[in-house]
Amino acid sequence: MPKKWNFLSNYGLVLTHLFQNPRATLREIAFGTNLTERAVYQIVRDLEEGGFIEKKRVGRRNIYTINEGQLFDYPVYGELNIEIGRAHV
């Protein structure tokens, strides 16, 4: 059986999922990224503490907002210009 891999880290997978599904639950994120709920919980917590995402409680769900400026604020990216496309629903 061939090894399954991709170019994104687990953090990248979670961020990508949140870009596409800002109202996703931790369970939905875990299912969509093939990670455990515990791993997703820790990643979401780290991303929130790092200022990469903001979490807002609406009813019984959280809505996540990605801080795009923070994502590419590291010096290693230099003058890299990235346009992030969003899926249209």
N, C-alpha and C positions, 0 to 999 in steps of 0.2 A: 504494500500500500504506500503510495507516495506521501511524503511529508507535506502537511498543510501549513502554509505560511502566507504572510502578506507584508506590505511595506510599512504599515502603521503599527505603532505601539498600542498597547491596551488603552492608554490615555487618548491616543488619536482615534481609536475605534469608538470610544465613548463620546468624544467630542463630535465626531461625524454623526453618530446616532442622534445626539441632542440637536445638532443643526437641522436634521431632517424631521425630528419628532420632539419638539420642546416640551410637550406635555406627557412624555413617556414616563412610566413608573420604573423603579429600579429593576423590577422583574422583567418588564418589557425590554429594557436596555440590555439586561443580561441575556435574554433569549436572542435578541437581535445581533449581539456581538459574540455570542458563544463563550461568555465569561460567567463566572459564578456571581450570584447576587452580592455575596460578601465582598468580592473584588470590585464590583461596580460601586457598591456603597463607599468603599475606601477611595476609589478614584474620584467619584463625584465630590466627596468631602475634600480631598486634596485640591481639586480644581477650584472649588469654592473658596477655600482658604487662600489659594494662590491668586485669587482675583480673576481667574479665567472665565468663570461662570457666576451668575447670580441666580439664586433660587427664591421664588416667590410662591407662597402658599395661596391657592385659590380653591376654596371649598375643601375637598378631600384630596386634592392633587397638588403637586408642585409644577410650576412652569419655570423652565430654565432659559435664561438669556445668556448668550455667548458674548463675552467682551472681546470682540475681534481685535481691537487695538492692543490689548494685553497679549494676545496670542503671538503676535509677530513683533514684539517689542524687544526681543533679545538681539544683542549686537551681532551675533552670528548671521542673522538674516540681512544685515546691511541695508542696502537700498532695494531689496527684493520687493517687487510689486506683485501682490497676489490678489486676484479678484475671486471671491468665494461665491459660487453659484448656489442657489437654493432650489430645491425641488418645488414645483408648483403643484398645488393641490386643487 
